[in-house]
Amino acid sequence: QVQLVESGGGLVQAGGSLRLSCAASGSTFSIKAIGWYRQAPGKQRSLVATVDSGGSTNYADSVKGRFTISRDNAKNKVYLQMNSLKPEDTAVYYCWFLSLGLYNYWGQGTQVTVSS
């Protein structure tokens, strides 16, 4: 089992920045990948950014050049630095963990609201 707790969401004006954090606990040694998804009202949950156990990153096209994902393996944390935020980035952001057994774990989500 893996537990994920997000923090760092909030309200920000367009063009601003936020940094999301996710603390993982439990069987974190079984990591295959970790990252962030988001879900806006009326839309499906979609990938934002992920990083695998080898350090390779993957970003949604809509956030490339603006968002940066990073990991602190010693602290079992993953971060999402979000710059140049746009109103369309408004969503609930979920931390995601994929185990070696290909089981998905999710955090409870943190709200990010970008005002125009």
C-alpha positions in Angstrom: 0.0 0.0 0.0 1.1 3.6 -0.8 -0.4 6.7 0.8 -0.1 10.0 -1.0 -0.7 13.5 0.5 -0.7 16.6 -1.6 -0.2 20.2 -0.5 0.4 23.6 -2.1 -2.7 24.3 -4.0 -4.5 27.6 -3.8 -5.7 30.6 -5.7 -3.4 32.6 -7.9 -3.7 35.2 -10.6 -2.9 34.4 -14.2 0.8 34.6 -14.8 1.6 33.6 -11.3 3.3 30.5 -9.8 2.5 27.7 -7.4 4.4 24.7 -6.2 2.6 21.5 -5.4 4.1 18.8 -3.1 3.2 15.2 -2.7 4.5 13.1 0.2 4.5 9.4 -0.4 4.6 6.8 2.4 4.2 3.0 2.7 5.6 0.7 0.0 7.4 3.4 -1.9 10.2 1.1 -2.8 7.9 -0.5 -5.3 7.8 2.6 -7.5 7.6 2.4 -11.2 6.5 6.1 -11.8 5.1 9.0 -9.9 3.6 12.3 -10.9 0.6 14.5 -11.3 -2.8 14.4 -13.0 -5.5 17.0 -13.0 -9.3 17.1 -13.4 -11.2 20.2 -14.4 -15.0 20.5 -13.9 -16.8 18.5 -16.5 -13.6 16.9 -17.9 -11.8 13.7 -17.5 -8.7 13.3 -15.4 -5.6 13.9 -17.5 -1.9 13.6 -17.2 0.1 16.7 -16.3 3.6 15.4 -15.6 5.3 12.1 -14.5 8.7 10.9 -13.7 9.7 7.2 -13.7 12.1 5.3 -11.5 14.9 6.1 -13.9 14.3 9.8 -13.8 12.7 10.2 -17.2 10.0 12.8 -17.3 6.8 13.2 -19.4 4.7 16.3 -19.7 1.4 17.1 -21.2 1.9 19.4 -24.3 -0.2 22.1 -22.6 2.2 22.5 -19.7 5.6 22.0 -21.4 7.9 24.9 -20.7 5.8 26.1 -17.9 5.7 23.2 -15.4 8.6 21.2 -13.9 8.3 18.0 -12.1 11.0 16.9 -9.6 11.6 14.2 -7.0 13.4 14.0 -3.7 14.0 10.3 -3.3 15.4 10.7 0.2 12.2 12.4 1.4 9.8 10.3 -0.8 8.4 13.5 -2.2 7.5 14.7 -5.7 7.0 18.3 -6.6 5.3 20.2 -9.4 6.5 23.7 -10.0 3.9 25.6 -12.0 4.9 28.9 -13.6 3.0 31.2 -16.0 -0.3 29.8 -14.8 -3.3 30.2 -17.0 -7.0 30.1 -16.1 -7.3 26.8 -18.1 -4.9 25.3 -15.5 -7.7 25.5 -13.0 -8.4 22.0 -11.7 -8.0 19.6 -8.9 -4.5 18.2 -9.0 -3.9 14.6 -8.0 -0.7 13.0 -7.0 -0.3 9.6 -8.7 1.9 6.6 -8.0 2.4 3.6 -10.2 3.8 0.5 -8.5 6.0 -2.2 -10.1 2.9 -4.4 -10.1 1.2 -1.7 -12.2 -1.3 -0.7 -9.5 -2.3 3.0 -9.4 -2.5 4.9 -6.2 -4.0 8.4 -5.9 -3.9 11.2 -3.5 -7.0 13.1 -2.3 -6.3 16.0 -4.6 -5.6 19.7 -4.1 -7.4 22.5 -5.8 -5.6 25.0 -8.0 -7.6 28.0 -9.1 -6.1 30.5 -11.6 -8.0 33.8 -11.9 -7.9 35.9 -15.0 
